[in-house]
Structure formats: structure tokens, C-alpha cells
Amino acid sequence: MTADHPLPPPSEAEAEDMTLEAETVPLLPSWWVFIEERVILNFATLLMCSAMGVMFYEAMSRSVLSKSHWWAEEPVRFLVVWSVMFGLGVATRHHHFIRMDLLLDMSPAWVRTALP
């Protein structure tokens, strides 16, 4: 373990399991891969950029013009939620999961052995 890479490399058994898992995943048709990686991800990016644009407009309007718009909060919420939902579907397909054991992995060895 180094400062750059706090996690130890996988053991040979874990590496073999990951290889077998990757081999058993059925291949998707090329048209679906195109839709996921080009259309859905670009649409999610467009939604997030739109949310940032509306937030920026509202912040500038409040600070520069001293005027708040009643409609700005709800579109931002919906744009961010839908952007995350579209991106989460593609991320799950690529096995990019949110790690819940990050603190446990970064803790000292004696803490990891003390906790189940």
C-alpha cells in the first residue's frame, strides 16, 4: 500500500474471479452500446449542464439584480435527479458502483481485523 494507492492489489483468486465475471457478462448488441455510451450519457450530461445553467442564472440574478425567480428551484431539482438516474443506469452496466466500505479500506489493519 502506498500513499497513491491505499488499497492493496487483488489476490490471485480475486483477480481470477474478476476475470471470470467479466467473461460471463453477455455482450450487448453494438447498437445498444452506442445508445448507452453516446445518447444516454450525452443526454445526462445535457441535463446536468442545464441544471448548472439555471442555478448560475438564479445565483447571478439574486446577487446582481437582487431578484429571485420562483420557478428556478424545481427545474434544477428535476434536472439533477434525472441526470443522475440516466448516468446511474449506464454506470451500473459498466460495474462502477459506489463504494460503501471506503473508510474501512483506508483504516489501519488492526481496525479492519477488529471490525467484522
SULWO-V995545 format. One record per residue. N is the residue number from 1. PHI is phi as a letter, one per 20 degrees, with the letter a starting at -180 (NA if undefined). D_CENTER is the distance of its C-alpha to the mean C-alpha in Angstrom with 1 decimal. Layout:
BEGIN
N,PHI,D_CENTER  N,PHI,D_CENTER
END
This chain:
BEGIN
1,NA,25.2  2,c,25.1  3,f,23.7  4,f,21.3  5,c,20.1  6,f,20.5  7,e,19.8  8,f,22.8  9,f,22.7  10,f,22.7  11,f,26.2  12,f,28.0  13,f,27.6  14,f,23.8  15,f,23.6  16,f,25.9  17,f,23.9  18,f,20.7  19,f,23.0  20,f,24.5  21,f,21.3  22,f,20.2  23,f,23.7  24,e,23.9  25,f,20.9  26,f,22.8  27,f,22.3  28,e,21.3  29,f,23.7  30,f,23.1  31,f,23.2  32,f,20.2  33,f,18.2  34,f,19.3  35,f,18.3  36,f,14.7  37,e,14.1  38,d,16.4  39,f,17.0  40,f,13.9  41,f,11.4  42,f,14.3  43,f,14.9  44,f,11.4  45,f,12.0  46,f,15.5  47,f,14.7  48,f,12.6  49,f,15.5  50,f,18.0  51,f,16.7  52,f,17.0  53,f,20.4  54,f,21.6  55,f,20.7  56,f,22.4  57,f,25.4  58,f,25.7  59,f,25.6  60,f,28.2  61,f,30.2  62,f,30.5  63,e,31.3  64,e,33.5  65,e,35.1  66,l,35.0  67,c,34.0  68,d,31.2  69,d,30.1  70,f,29.9  71,e,27.5  72,f,24.7  73,f,22.8  74,f,22.2  75,f,20.9  76,f,18.3  77,f,17.1  78,f,17.2  79,f,15.5  80,f,12.4  81,f,12.3  82,f,12.9  83,f,10.4  84,f,7.6  85,f,9.7  86,f,10.2  87,f,6.8  88,f,6.2  89,f,9.6  90,f,9.3  91,f,6.5  92,f,9.0  93,f,11.8  94,e,10.9  95,m,10.7  96,d,7.3  97,d,7.6  98,f,7.2  99,e,10.6  100,e,13.2  101,d,16.0  102,f,15.1  103,f,18.2  104,f,20.4  105,f,19.5  106,e,20.4  107,f,23.5  108,f,26.9  109,f,28.3  110,f,30.8  111,f,28.2  112,f,26.3  113,f,29.6  114,f,30.7  115,e,27.7  116,f,27.5
END
